[in-house]
Amino acid sequence: MTVKSLAEKIGLKPLLLPDGDREVNGVYCGDLLSWVMGRAQCDNAWITIMSNVNVVAVASLSDVSCVILAEGVSLDADAEKAAADKQINVLVSDKSTYEIAVDLGKVL
Amino acid sequence: MAESITFKFDVDGSDFTSAGQASADVKKNLRQLGLSPEIIRRVSIAMYEGEINMVIHAGGGQAFVTVSENDITILLSDKGPGIKDIDKAMQEGYSTATDNVRSLGFGAGMGLPNMKRYTDFMEIKSVVGEGTDITMRVDIK
């Protein structure tokens, strides 16, 4: 399923969607960035509550298909600019990491 | 590719949030050379972890990335405090990072283990009070 249709299906709000046709092949949840880099797979959707600029670097280097910010978190200005520059898909939701993961589990 | 190419980067130790610039540049360069996405992913994650370590612990340093026909070699060199106990530093979860670093999402004690995980060879040479040199190699299959 693509990032765009996944966002529509479970009601995630696109903050940045430069590459909405990218496929999502699974999900990784985590806030410790090195842990994410060690475990997240290429093309995973990554759910996190971290919102600083390092999140953008980790998303780019790990090659995840999108970052989903949980709990109503949004990117700070530096991070949003970096994400736009690096063409990272960023979706936001007021739901918790668990609730988003459950929703994703039903549609993926 | 008959000859090897080396890229050199200065890692700025003063700004934690700009860490990742060298790895992003490496990623771009490797992509231009036509390497596979998985090789690029492994090299750039290993490089980023090294870069973060140099910023957190060593006040910056230098990185050299050499691309040759069969492999990519990354040399990270710093004049930081050195690593007292390399075996301990290699354990997942062991970290000497500060709370400030942890609040940014790092300091989980996964940096060096990730560097080893994503490379085919890794060697750490460290002298306390003098600095650390880390060599990593990723084979191009």
gemmi code that builds the backbone of each chain (N, CA, C; Angstrom):
import gemmi

chains = {
    "A": [
        ("MET", (0.837, -1.199, 0.000), (0.000, 0.000, 0.000), (0.878, 1.258, 0.000)),
        ("THR", (0.431, 2.311, -0.672), (1.254, 3.521, -0.721), (1.039, 4.364, 0.535)),
        ("VAL", (1.990, 5.255, 0.775), (1.907, 6.150, 1.930), (0.633, 6.990, 1.853)),
        ("LYS", (0.335, 7.474, 0.664), (-0.831, 8.346, 0.478), (-2.139, 7.621, 0.809)),
        ("SER", (-2.295, 6.414, 0.264), (-3.567, 5.723, 0.506), (-3.661, 5.238, 1.951)),
        ("LEU", (-2.528, 4.897, 2.523), (-2.515, 4.513, 3.936), (-2.959, 5.680, 4.826)),
        ("ALA", (-2.460, 6.866, 4.511), (-2.831, 8.058, 5.284), (-4.336, 8.317, 5.188)),
        ("GLU", (-4.859, 8.152, 3.985), (-6.300, 8.365, 3.784), (-7.121, 7.324, 4.534)),
        ("LYS", (-6.682, 6.071, 4.458), (-7.443, 4.970, 5.050), (-7.579, 5.072, 6.557)),
        ("ILE", (-6.492, 5.451, 7.240), (-6.581, 5.467, 8.707), (-6.574, 6.890, 9.279)),
        ("GLY", (-6.721, 7.883, 8.387), (-6.912, 9.252, 8.871), (-5.680, 9.908, 9.468)),
        ("LEU", (-4.530, 9.701, 8.829), (-3.320, 10.414, 9.255), (-3.217, 11.696, 8.433)),
        ("LYS", (-2.849, 12.779, 9.088), (-2.776, 14.057, 8.375), (-1.397, 14.238, 7.739)),
        ("PRO", (-1.339, 14.455, 6.420), (-0.024, 14.671, 5.796), (0.546, 16.043, 6.174)),
        ("LEU", (1.744, 16.046, 6.733), (2.439, 17.305, 7.008), (3.311, 17.635, 5.799)),
        ("LEU", (4.010, 16.610, 5.320), (4.783, 16.697, 4.070), (4.561, 15.389, 3.320)),
        ("LEU", (4.251, 15.512, 2.052), (4.031, 14.282, 1.284), (4.672, 14.398, -0.103)),
        ("PRO", (6.006, 14.528, -0.143), (6.676, 14.718, -1.425), (6.713, 13.449, -2.283)),
        ("ASP", (6.530, 12.291, -1.641), (6.645, 11.028, -2.376), (5.546, 10.069, -1.904)),
        ("GLY", (4.293, 10.512, -2.083), (3.146, 9.774, -1.554), (2.906, 8.421, -2.200)),
        ("ASP", (3.508, 8.191, -3.365), (3.300, 6.910, -4.043), (4.261, 5.820, -3.556)),
        ("ARG", (5.089, 6.171, -2.585), (6.043, 5.183, -2.070), (5.311, 4.071, -1.313)),
        ("GLU", (5.758, 2.838, -1.506), (5.127, 1.679, -0.866), (5.529, 1.550, 0.604)),
        ("VAL", (4.601, 1.098, 1.418), (4.880, 0.778, 2.825), (4.831, -0.737, 2.964)),
        ("ASN", (5.910, -1.310, 3.508), (5.949, -2.778, 3.596), (5.858, -3.295, 5.030)),
        ("GLY", (5.729, -2.389, 5.990), (5.682, -2.820, 7.390), (5.797, -1.608, 8.287)),
        ("VAL", (5.899, -1.854, 9.588), (5.876, -0.751, 10.548), (6.976, -0.939, 11.575)),
        ("TYR", (7.602, 0.167, 11.978), (8.511, 0.122, 13.119), (8.136, 1.248, 14.086)),
        ("CYS", (8.072, 0.928, 15.383), (7.760, 1.931, 16.409), (8.986, 2.122, 17.289)),
        ("GLY", (9.399, 3.382, 17.517), (10.528, 3.579, 18.415), (10.970, 5.022, 18.467)),
        ("ASP", (11.538, 5.401, 19.620), (11.979, 6.777, 19.828), (13.481, 6.895, 20.057)),
        ("LEU", (14.134, 5.777, 20.308), (15.596, 5.806, 20.447), (16.180, 5.664, 19.048)),
        ("LEU", (16.853, 6.723, 18.608), (17.167, 6.823, 17.179), (18.126, 5.746, 16.695)),
        ("SER", (19.113, 5.390, 17.511), (20.030, 4.337, 17.091), (19.327, 2.991, 17.046)),
        ("TRP", (18.374, 2.818, 17.939), (17.601, 1.579, 17.925), (16.820, 1.488, 16.615)),
        ("VAL", (16.238, 2.610, 16.222), (15.485, 2.654, 14.967), (16.405, 2.339, 13.788)),
        ("MET", (17.606, 2.942, 13.809), (18.534, 2.696, 12.697), (18.982, 1.249, 12.653)),
        ("GLY", (19.039, 0.627, 13.828), (19.470, -0.767, 13.869), (18.387, -1.750, 13.459)),
        ("ARG", (17.126, -1.375, 13.644), (16.051, -2.363, 13.464), (15.056, -2.050, 12.349)),
        ("ALA", (14.778, -0.783, 12.107), (13.768, -0.459, 11.089), (14.259, -0.936, 9.721)),
        ("GLN", (13.339, -1.426, 8.918), (13.688, -1.905, 7.585), (13.386, -0.826, 6.552)),
        ("CYS", (14.086, -0.929, 5.441), (13.808, -0.057, 4.302), (12.315, -0.162, 3.946)),
        ("ASP", (11.664, 0.966, 3.692), (10.247, 1.028, 3.299), (9.257, 0.786, 4.435)),
        ("ASN", (9.730, 0.692, 5.676), (8.808, 0.661, 6.819), (8.183, 2.039, 7.021)),
        ("ALA", (6.995, 2.056, 7.628), (6.452, 3.293, 8.205), (6.998, 3.359, 9.628)),
        ("TRP", (7.542, 4.499, 10.019), (8.163, 4.629, 11.341), (7.313, 5.552, 12.214)),
        ("ILE", (6.829, 5.001, 13.318), (6.007, 5.793, 14.251), (6.882, 6.237, 15.416)),
        ("THR", (6.855, 7.542, 15.717), (7.692, 8.069, 16.806), (7.046, 9.302, 17.437)),
        ("ILE", (7.521, 9.637, 18.618), (7.109, 10.909, 19.242), (8.261, 11.913, 19.230)),
        ("MET", (9.408, 11.515, 18.672), (10.540, 12.444, 18.580), (10.282, 13.410, 17.425)),
        ("SER", (10.734, 14.653, 17.573), (10.389, 15.633, 16.542), (11.537, 16.566, 16.196)),
        ("ASN", (12.755, 16.263, 16.655), (13.867, 17.159, 16.337), (14.479, 16.803, 14.983)),
        ("VAL", (15.457, 17.578, 14.588), (16.005, 17.463, 13.228), (16.721, 16.124, 12.999)),
        ("ASN", (17.168, 15.489, 14.091), (17.836, 14.196, 13.923), (16.889, 13.112, 13.397)),
        ("VAL", (15.597, 13.277, 13.681), (14.593, 12.338, 13.174), (14.633, 12.309, 11.639)),
        ("VAL", (14.847, 13.479, 11.056), (14.876, 13.579, 9.600), (16.089, 12.829, 9.045)),
        ("ALA", (17.236, 13.017, 9.708), (18.440, 12.314, 9.262), (18.253, 10.803, 9.365)),
        ("VAL", (17.681, 10.355, 10.471), (17.479, 8.912, 10.667), (16.490, 8.367, 9.634)),
        ("ALA", (15.423, 9.107, 9.368), (14.440, 8.658, 8.376), (15.082, 8.540, 7.004)),
        ("SER", (15.924, 9.511, 6.683), (16.572, 9.513, 5.371), (17.579, 8.371, 5.245)),
        ("LEU", (18.434, 8.220, 6.266), (19.488, 7.210, 6.182), (18.922, 5.798, 6.278)),
        ("SER", (17.882, 5.619, 7.090), (17.273, 4.287, 7.227), (16.384, 3.954, 6.043)),
        ("ASP", (16.074, 4.978, 5.249), (15.268, 4.794, 4.050), (13.856, 4.284, 4.357)),
        ("VAL", (13.255, 4.796, 5.435), (11.860, 4.427, 5.715), (10.942, 5.165, 4.738)),
        ("SER", (9.747, 4.626, 4.518), (8.872, 5.245, 3.514), (8.161, 6.478, 4.056)),
        ("CYS", (7.947, 6.524, 5.379), (7.364, 7.730, 5.971), (7.627, 7.756, 7.473)),
        ("VAL", (7.563, 8.954, 8.034), (7.604, 9.125, 9.489), (6.184, 9.469, 9.919)),
        ("ILE", (5.685, 8.777, 10.945), (4.369, 9.110, 11.499), (4.585, 9.653, 12.901)),
        ("LEU", (4.248, 10.921, 13.107), (4.414, 11.543, 14.421), (3.144, 11.324, 15.230)),
        ("ALA", (3.279, 10.657, 16.371), (2.126, 10.303, 17.205), (1.872, 11.367, 18.269)),
        ("GLU", (0.763, 11.215, 18.975), (0.443, 12.031, 20.155), (0.362, 13.531, 19.856)),
        ("GLY", (0.034, 13.896, 18.625), (-0.113, 15.313, 18.287), (1.197, 16.079, 18.174)),
        ("VAL", (2.310, 15.336, 18.140), (3.623, 15.975, 18.014), (3.774, 16.550, 16.611)),
        ("SER", (4.479, 17.680, 16.496), (4.768, 18.202, 15.160), (6.271, 18.489, 15.059)),
        ("LEU", (6.770, 18.627, 13.853), (8.198, 18.903, 13.683), (8.496, 20.353, 14.039)),
        ("ASP", (9.659, 20.604, 14.646), (10.049, 21.997, 14.832), (10.476, 22.567, 13.468)),
        ("ALA", (10.657, 23.891, 13.407), (10.867, 24.558, 12.113), (12.094, 24.022, 11.359)),
        ("ASP", (13.201, 23.821, 12.087), (14.426, 23.289, 11.456), (14.174, 21.910, 10.863)),
        ("ALA", (13.483, 21.103, 11.645), (13.233, 19.726, 11.215), (12.311, 19.698, 9.999)),
        ("GLU", (11.313, 20.578, 9.999), (10.386, 20.599, 8.862), (11.104, 21.024, 7.578)),
        ("LYS", (11.979, 21.993, 7.717), (12.759, 22.437, 6.548), (13.658, 21.305, 6.044)),
        ("ALA", (14.323, 20.636, 6.998), (15.217, 19.526, 6.621), (14.434, 18.405, 5.951)),
        ("ALA", (13.244, 18.121, 6.470), (12.420, 17.048, 5.892), (11.974, 17.413, 4.476)),
        ("ALA", (11.635, 18.686, 4.279), (11.241, 19.129, 2.940), (12.423, 19.004, 1.977)),
        ("ASP", (13.618, 19.423, 2.444), (14.830, 19.330, 1.612), (15.136, 17.879, 1.233)),
        ("LYS", (14.952, 16.987, 2.186), (15.329, 15.584, 1.963), (14.183, 14.748, 1.397)),
        ("GLN", (13.046, 15.414, 1.102), (11.906, 14.713, 0.494), (11.385, 13.563, 1.355)),
        ("ILE", (11.233, 13.847, 2.656), (10.737, 12.821, 3.571), (9.220, 12.974, 3.735)),
        ("ASN", (8.485, 11.879, 3.610), (7.047, 11.903, 3.882), (6.836, 11.966, 5.391)),
        ("VAL", (6.063, 12.939, 5.862), (5.776, 13.064, 7.296), (4.271, 13.166, 7.497)),
        ("LEU", (3.727, 12.243, 8.293), (2.303, 12.237, 8.610), (2.149, 12.479, 10.101)),
        ("VAL", (1.036, 13.112, 10.507), (0.837, 13.368, 11.942), (-0.523, 12.844, 12.387)),
        ("SER", (-0.581, 12.543, 13.696), (-1.822, 12.030, 14.268), (-1.885, 12.395, 15.747)),
        ("ASP", (-3.114, 12.583, 16.257), (-3.269, 12.813, 17.696), (-3.271, 11.498, 18.467)),
        ("LYS", (-3.364, 10.389, 17.772), (-3.436, 9.090, 18.442), (-2.081, 8.685, 19.026)),
        ("SER", (-2.094, 7.715, 19.914), (-0.857, 7.207, 20.505), (-0.159, 6.272, 19.515)),
        ("THR", (1.096, 5.996, 19.791), (1.860, 5.061, 18.964), (1.122, 3.728, 18.848)),
        ("TYR", (0.630, 3.244, 19.978), (-0.073, 1.956, 19.984), (-1.316, 1.991, 19.090)),
        ("GLU", (-2.124, 3.048, 19.250), (-3.365, 3.134, 18.467), (-3.072, 3.209, 16.962)),
        ("ILE", (-2.034, 3.972, 16.612), (-1.673, 4.067, 15.174), (-1.206, 2.708, 14.659)),
        ("ALA", (-0.399, 2.025, 15.474), (0.113, 0.715, 15.063), (-1.032, -0.275, 14.867)),
        ("VAL", (-2.015, -0.223, 15.747), (-3.183, -1.107, 15.618), (-3.924, -0.810, 14.306)),
        ("ASP", (-4.133, 0.500, 14.052), (-4.809, 0.890, 12.807), (-4.028, 0.382, 11.573)),
        ("LEU", (-2.722, 0.536, 11.623), (-1.888, 0.106, 10.497), (-1.961, -1.403, 10.326)),
        ("GLY", (-1.969, -2.095, 11.453), (-2.049, -3.567, 11.411), (-3.309, -4.058, 10.719)),
        ("LYS", (-4.377, -3.277, 10.794), (-5.645, -3.690, 10.168), (-5.640, -3.486, 8.656)),
        ("VAL", (-4.879, -2.495, 8.173), (-4.941, -2.190, 6.733), (-3.747, -2.703, 5.939)),
        ("LEU", (-2.646, -2.967, 6.599), (-1.461, -3.416, 5.840), (-1.527, -4.909, 5.546)),
    ],
    "B": [
        ("MET", (34.544, 0.285, -12.131), (35.328, 1.343, -11.498), (36.749, 0.827, -11.252)),
        ("ALA", (37.683, 1.308, -12.026), (39.036, 0.765, -11.928), (39.812, 1.368, -10.761)),
        ("GLU", (39.641, 2.650, -10.542), (40.392, 3.293, -9.470), (39.490, 3.595, -8.295)),
        ("SER", (40.114, 3.771, -7.139), (39.304, 4.106, -5.973), (39.148, 5.628, -5.859)),
        ("ILE", (38.067, 6.020, -5.188), (37.790, 7.443, -4.963), (37.672, 7.647, -3.452)),
        ("THR", (38.305, 8.693, -2.938), (38.179, 8.977, -1.504), (37.500, 10.327, -1.289)),
        ("PHE", (36.504, 10.308, -0.408), (35.842, 11.543, 0.001), (36.292, 11.860, 1.416)),
        ("LYS", (36.602, 13.131, 1.675), (37.019, 13.537, 3.020), (36.000, 14.515, 3.600)),
        ("PHE", (35.707, 14.329, 4.888), (34.730, 15.206, 5.541), (35.265, 15.677, 6.887)),
        ("ASP", (35.035, 16.940, 7.197), (35.293, 17.436, 8.553), (33.981, 17.378, 9.314)),
        ("VAL", (33.998, 16.715, 10.467), (32.788, 16.625, 11.280), (32.850, 17.708, 12.358)),
        ("ASP", (31.890, 18.624, 12.293), (31.843, 19.747, 13.223), (31.370, 19.267, 14.590)),
        ("GLY", (32.207, 19.457, 15.597), (31.872, 18.954, 16.923), (31.026, 19.883, 17.750)),
        ("SER", (30.780, 21.085, 17.248), (30.102, 22.065, 18.096), (28.581, 22.011, 17.983)),
        ("ASP", (28.081, 21.524, 16.888), (26.642, 21.597, 16.657), (26.033, 20.208, 16.500)),
        ("PHE", (25.356, 19.784, 17.539), (24.787, 18.445, 17.545), (23.737, 18.253, 16.457)),
        ("THR", (22.964, 19.318, 16.204), (21.858, 19.160, 15.261), (22.319, 19.092, 13.804)),
        ("SER", (23.544, 19.570, 13.540), (24.002, 19.482, 12.145), (24.713, 18.161, 11.864)),
        ("ALA", (24.889, 17.332, 12.883), (25.483, 16.008, 12.660), (24.630, 15.262, 11.650)),
        ("GLY", (25.276, 14.589, 10.753), (24.536, 13.896, 9.712), (24.809, 14.488, 8.342)),
        ("GLN", (25.478, 15.641, 8.326), (25.778, 16.278, 7.044), (26.728, 15.407, 6.230)),
        ("ALA", (27.771, 14.903, 6.884), (28.744, 14.072, 6.165), (28.084, 12.800, 5.638)),
        ("SER", (27.258, 12.173, 6.479), (26.601, 10.934, 6.016), (25.622, 11.210, 4.877)),
        ("ALA", (24.943, 12.357, 4.946), (24.024, 12.707, 3.859), (24.800, 12.920, 2.559)),
        ("ASP", (25.974, 13.565, 2.676), (26.811, 13.769, 1.480), (27.308, 12.438, 0.924)),
        ("VAL", (27.699, 11.544, 1.828), (28.171, 10.224, 1.398), (27.053, 9.495, 0.657)),
        ("LYS", (25.870, 9.555, 1.238), (24.719, 8.899, 0.619), (24.511, 9.400, -0.814)),
        ("LYS", (24.585, 10.717, -0.957), (24.402, 11.326, -2.272), (25.483, 10.858, -3.246)),
        ("ASN", (26.736, 10.889, -2.759), (27.854, 10.476, -3.622), (27.736, 9.014, -4.053)),
        ("LEU", (27.365, 8.145, -3.097), (27.264, 6.719, -3.418), (26.123, 6.465, -4.414)),
        ("ARG", (25.061, 7.242, -4.251), (23.938, 7.100, -5.175), (24.368, 7.472, -6.594)),
        ("GLN", (25.170, 8.570, -6.674), (25.651, 9.000, -7.990), (26.567, 7.953, -8.623)),
        ("LEU", (27.269, 7.186, -7.768), (28.151, 6.144, -8.289), (27.374, 4.886, -8.678)),
        ("GLY", (26.069, 4.884, -8.400), (25.224, 3.778, -8.842), (25.258, 2.554, -7.952)),
        ("LEU", (25.633, 2.715, -6.683), (25.651, 1.560, -5.781), (24.231, 1.183, -5.357)),
        ("SER", (24.063, -0.059, -4.895), (22.718, -0.539, -4.565), (22.189, 0.148, -3.310)),
        ("PRO", (20.851, 0.308, -3.228), (20.254, 0.992, -2.074), (20.647, 0.353, -0.736)),
        ("GLU", (20.758, -0.972, -0.682), (21.077, -1.633, 0.586), (22.515, -1.320, 1.018)),
        ("ILE", (23.452, -1.305, 0.075), (24.840, -0.943, 0.396), (24.885, 0.515, 0.886)),
        ("ILE", (24.172, 1.383, 0.194), (24.153, 2.802, 0.568), (23.572, 2.970, 1.967)),
        ("ARG", (22.503, 2.222, 2.252), (21.855, 2.283, 3.568), (22.826, 1.850, 4.668)),
        ("ARG", (23.543, 0.752, 4.433), (24.471, 0.250, 5.457), (25.611, 1.239, 5.697)),
        ("VAL", (26.192, 1.731, 4.606), (27.319, 2.661, 4.742), (26.869, 3.946, 5.424)),
        ("SER", (25.717, 4.472, 5.015), (25.344, 5.779, 5.560), (24.890, 5.690, 7.011)),
        ("ILE", (24.271, 4.581, 7.429), (23.912, 4.431, 8.841), (25.173, 4.276, 9.695)),
        ("ALA", (26.104, 3.424, 9.248), (27.353, 3.234, 10.008), (28.105, 4.555, 10.144)),
        ("MET", (28.107, 5.289, 9.057), (28.788, 6.580, 9.034), (28.106, 7.585, 9.973)),
        ("TYR", (26.794, 7.604, 9.954), (26.030, 8.537, 10.799), (26.253, 8.240, 12.276)),
        ("GLU", (26.243, 6.973, 12.632), (26.503, 6.603, 14.028), (27.897, 7.079, 14.445)),
        ("GLY", (28.856, 6.910, 13.550), (30.213, 7.359, 13.848), (30.292, 8.868, 13.998)),
        ("GLU", (29.577, 9.535, 13.123), (29.534, 10.999, 13.157), (28.926, 11.488, 14.480)),
        ("ILE", (27.812, 10.873, 14.863), (27.146, 11.229, 16.130), (28.107, 10.999, 17.294)),
        ("ASN", (28.803, 9.878, 17.277), (29.769, 9.593, 18.353), (30.844, 10.670, 18.435)),
        ("MET", (31.337, 11.088, 17.282), (32.396, 12.104, 17.277), (31.878, 13.431, 17.830)),
        ("VAL", (30.614, 13.741, 17.536), (30.038, 14.986, 18.058), (29.779, 14.878, 19.565)),
        ("ILE", (29.206, 13.748, 19.985), (28.860, 13.577, 21.408), (30.115, 13.525, 22.278)),
        ("HIS", (31.084, 12.731, 21.845), (32.176, 12.387, 22.750), (33.507, 13.079, 22.449)),
        ("ALA", (33.739, 13.456, 21.211), (35.104, 13.825, 20.835), (35.256, 15.266, 20.336)),
        ("GLY", (34.171, 16.030, 20.311), (34.275, 17.396, 19.803), (34.573, 17.462, 18.315)),
        ("GLY", (34.108, 16.471, 17.583), (34.301, 16.461, 16.130), (35.484, 15.614, 15.702)),
        ("GLY", (35.743, 15.630, 14.410), (36.840, 14.823, 13.879), (36.797, 14.822, 12.365)),
        ("GLN", (37.422, 13.806, 11.800), (37.445, 13.715, 10.336), (36.980, 12.342, 9.886)),
        ("ALA", (36.385, 12.314, 8.712), (35.941, 11.048, 8.139), (36.467, 10.937, 6.710)),
        ("PHE", (36.941, 9.749, 6.380), (37.421, 9.474, 5.014), (36.655, 8.265, 4.494)),
        ("VAL", (36.038, 8.423, 3.347), (35.285, 7.317, 2.773), (35.906, 6.977, 1.425)),
        ("THR", (36.390, 5.751, 1.293), (37.035, 5.331, 0.054), (36.191, 4.266, -0.640)),
        ("VAL", (35.840, 4.558, -1.874), (35.048, 3.614, -2.655), (35.964, 2.966, -3.681)),
        ("SER", (36.094, 1.647, -3.602), (36.875, 0.957, -4.625), (35.995, -0.111, -5.277)),
        ("GLU", (36.591, -0.908, -6.134), (35.782, -1.838, -6.925), (35.043, -2.846, -6.047)),
        ("ASN", (35.724, -3.333, -5.001), (35.147, -4.423, -4.203), (34.546, -4.005, -2.870)),
        ("ASP", (34.921, -2.839, -2.385), (34.407, -2.460, -1.074), (34.412, -0.944, -0.853)),
        ("ILE", (33.761, -0.561, 0.254), (33.769, 0.833, 0.698), (34.396, 0.847, 2.083)),
        ("THR", (35.429, 1.669, 2.259), (36.097, 1.744, 3.553), (35.848, 3.113, 4.165)),
        ("ILE", (35.490, 3.102, 5.453), (35.233, 4.350, 6.174), (36.255, 4.452, 7.299)),
        ("LEU", (36.999, 5.539, 7.323), (37.911, 5.785, 8.442), (37.418, 7.006, 9.200)),
        ("LEU", (37.176, 6.813, 10.491), (36.746, 7.927, 11.348), (37.869, 8.200, 12.324)),
        ("SER", (38.301, 9.443, 12.368), (39.454, 9.767, 13.198), (39.160, 10.982, 14.061)),
        ("ASP", (39.398, 10.862, 15.375), (39.188, 12.018, 16.245), (40.296, 12.146, 17.277)),
        ("LYS", (40.384, 13.334, 17.853), (41.373, 13.611, 18.908), (40.652, 13.756, 20.247)),
        ("GLY", (39.623, 12.964, 20.439), (38.821, 13.044, 21.664), (39.479, 12.322, 22.833)),
        ("PRO", (38.681, 12.026, 23.864), (39.229, 11.453, 25.095), (39.618, 9.973, 24.978)),
        ("GLY", (39.246, 9.333, 23.877), (39.533, 7.905, 23.735), (38.482, 7.055, 24.444)),
        ("ILE", (38.490, 5.751, 24.147), (37.516, 4.829, 24.746), (38.248, 3.970, 25.779)),
        ("LYS", (37.814, 4.075, 27.035), (38.514, 3.357, 28.117), (38.379, 1.850, 27.985)),
        ("ASP", (37.155, 1.399, 27.762), (36.900, -0.043, 27.726), (36.114, -0.369, 26.456)),
        ("ILE", (36.845, -0.793, 25.430), (36.209, -1.003, 24.120), (35.183, -2.131, 24.180)),
        ("ASP", (35.476, -3.205, 24.915), (34.528, -4.320, 25.008), (33.194, -3.857, 25.577)),
        ("LYS", (33.290, -3.030, 26.600), (32.075, -2.508, 27.228), (31.323, -1.585, 26.259)),
        ("ALA", (32.079, -0.729, 25.571), (31.467, 0.208, 24.626), (30.755, -0.519, 23.493)),
        ("MET", (31.209, -1.740, 23.194), (30.589, -2.524, 22.122), (29.304, -3.214, 22.564)),
        ("GLN", (29.030, -3.228, 23.873), (27.808, -3.891, 24.360), (26.587, -3.027, 24.061)),
        ("GLU", (25.542, -3.659, 23.557), (24.298, -2.925, 23.313), (23.764, -2.390, 24.635)),
        ("GLY", (23.410, -1.114, 24.652), (22.808, -0.531, 25.852), (23.795, 0.186, 26.745)),
        ("TYR", (25.115, -0.020, 26.525), (26.085, 0.688, 27.360), (26.373, 2.054, 26.751)),
        ("SER", (26.261, 3.099, 27.555), (26.498, 4.453, 27.034), (27.020, 5.363, 28.132)),
        ("THR", (27.882, 6.311, 27.746), (28.334, 7.329, 28.695), (27.781, 8.699, 28.292)),
        ("ALA", (26.770, 8.704, 27.422), (26.212, 9.971, 26.933), (25.434, 10.691, 28.038)),
        ("THR", (25.333, 12.006, 27.899), (24.640, 12.819, 28.911), (23.122, 12.803, 28.690)),
        ("ASP", (22.399, 13.304, 29.696), (20.933, 13.364, 29.598), (20.485, 14.243, 28.441)),
        ("ASN", (21.247, 15.313, 28.183), (20.918, 16.198, 27.070), (20.923, 15.431, 25.749)),
        ("VAL", (21.933, 14.603, 25.575), (22.045, 13.799, 24.359), (20.894, 12.789, 24.298)),
        ("ARG", (20.574, 12.212, 25.445), (19.471, 11.236, 25.485), (18.134, 11.875, 25.125)),
        ("SER", (17.953, 13.137, 25.554), (16.674, 13.792, 25.277), (16.482, 14.027, 23.783)),
        ("LEU", (17.580, 14.019, 23.029), (17.490, 14.162, 21.576), (17.270, 12.821, 20.881)),
        ("GLY", (17.250, 11.747, 21.661), (16.960, 10.437, 21.072), (18.189, 9.568, 20.861)),
        ("PHE", (19.366, 10.108, 21.264), (20.584, 9.294, 21.148), (21.027, 8.818, 22.532)),
        ("GLY", (22.205, 8.216, 22.597), (22.707, 7.768, 23.891), (22.052, 6.482, 24.366)),
        ("ALA", (21.540, 5.691, 23.430), (20.915, 4.417, 23.801), (21.939, 3.292, 23.907)),
        ("GLY", (23.189, 3.615, 23.616), (24.215, 2.574, 23.671), (24.144, 1.622, 22.493)),
        ("MET", (23.715, 2.140, 21.362), (23.577, 1.295, 20.169), (24.473, 1.754, 19.031)),
        ("GLY", (25.229, 2.823, 19.239), (26.015, 3.393, 18.148), (27.067, 2.440, 17.617)),
        ("LEU", (28.010, 2.054, 18.471), (29.068, 1.136, 18.016), (28.497, -0.223, 17.584)),
        ("PRO", (27.534, -0.804, 18.356), (26.948, -2.065, 17.882), (26.305, -1.939, 16.499)),
        ("ASN", (25.654, -0.805, 16.227), (25.070, -0.620, 14.892), (26.152, -0.534, 13.823)),
        ("MET", (27.257, 0.136, 14.160), (28.338, 0.254, 13.182), (28.874, -1.135, 12.829)),
        ("LYS", (28.960, -1.982, 13.825), (29.426, -3.353, 13.573), (28.378, -4.153, 12.797)),
        ("ARG", (27.117, -3.954, 13.177), (26.016, -4.679, 12.540), (25.950, -4.427, 11.037)),
        ("TYR", (26.210, -3.179, 10.654), (26.004, -2.814, 9.253), (27.270, -2.892, 8.400)),
        ("THR", (28.381, -3.317, 8.998), (29.601, -3.408, 8.199), (30.141, -4.840, 8.218)),
        ("ASP", (31.009, -5.152, 7.260), (31.575, -6.500, 7.191), (32.852, -6.617, 8.011)),
        ("PHE", (33.433, -5.473, 8.349), (34.661, -5.472, 9.162), (34.701, -4.165, 9.931)),
        ("MET", (35.111, -4.254, 11.203), (35.263, -3.013, 11.976), (36.409, -3.176, 12.959)),
        ("GLU", (37.251, -2.150, 13.025), (38.385, -2.181, 13.948), (38.460, -0.843, 14.680)),
        ("ILE", (38.598, -0.916, 16.018), (38.702, 0.304, 16.822), (40.103, 0.394, 17.399)),
        ("LYS", (40.776, 1.506, 17.135), (42.061, 1.777, 17.781), (41.887, 3.038, 18.602)),
        ("SER", (42.050, 2.912, 19.916), (41.789, 4.063, 20.765), (42.833, 4.170, 21.858)),
        ("VAL", (43.317, 5.377, 22.081), (44.255, 5.635, 23.170), (43.642, 6.707, 24.061)),
        ("VAL", (43.456, 6.361, 25.340), (42.842, 7.306, 26.264), (43.691, 8.574, 26.336)),
        ("GLY", (43.029, 9.718, 26.158), (43.725, 11.003, 26.194), (44.274, 11.439, 24.846)),
        ("GLU", (44.239, 10.559, 23.862), (44.791, 10.922, 22.543), (43.763, 10.922, 21.425)),
        ("GLY", (42.890, 9.922, 21.431), (41.867, 9.900, 20.381), (41.524, 8.495, 19.930)),
        ("THR", (40.656, 8.464, 18.932), (40.138, 7.173, 18.451), (40.131, 7.153, 16.923)),
        ("ASP", (40.574, 6.016, 16.372), (40.440, 5.769, 14.934), (39.587, 4.522, 14.742)),
        ("ILE", (38.559, 4.648, 13.953), (37.722, 3.490, 13.660), (37.728, 3.250, 12.159)),
        ("THR", (38.034, 2.001, 11.778), (37.994, 1.625, 10.365), (36.841, 0.652, 10.157)),
        ("MET", (36.032, 0.925, 9.169), (34.929, 0.021, 8.830), (34.986, -0.281, 7.333)),
        ("ARG", (34.550, -1.490, 6.989), (34.531, -1.846, 5.564), (33.203, -2.514, 5.218)),
        ("VAL", (32.624, -2.086, 4.140), (31.417, -2.735, 3.625), (31.769, -3.332, 2.267)),
        ("ASP", (31.596, -4.650, 2.140), (31.912, -5.311, 0.874), (30.791, -5.100, -0.127)),
        ("ILE", (31.167, -4.850, -1.356), (30.168, -4.730, -2.422), (30.016, -6.110, -3.043)),
        ("LYS", (28.858, -6.686, -2.835), (28.662, -8.081, -3.283), (28.507, -8.137, -4.800)),
    ],
}
model = gemmi.Model(1)
for chain_id, residues in chains.items():
    chain = gemmi.Chain(chain_id)
    for i, (resn, *xyz) in enumerate(residues, 1):
        res = gemmi.Residue()
        res.name, res.seqid = resn, gemmi.SeqId(i, " ")
        for name, pos in zip(("N", "CA", "C"), xyz):
            atom = gemmi.Atom()
            atom.name, atom.element = name, gemmi.Element(name[0])
            atom.pos, atom.b_iso = gemmi.Position(*pos), 0.0
            res.add_atom(atom)
        chain.add_residue(res)
    model.add_chain(chain)
structure = gemmi.Structure()
structure.add_model(model)
structure.setup_entities()
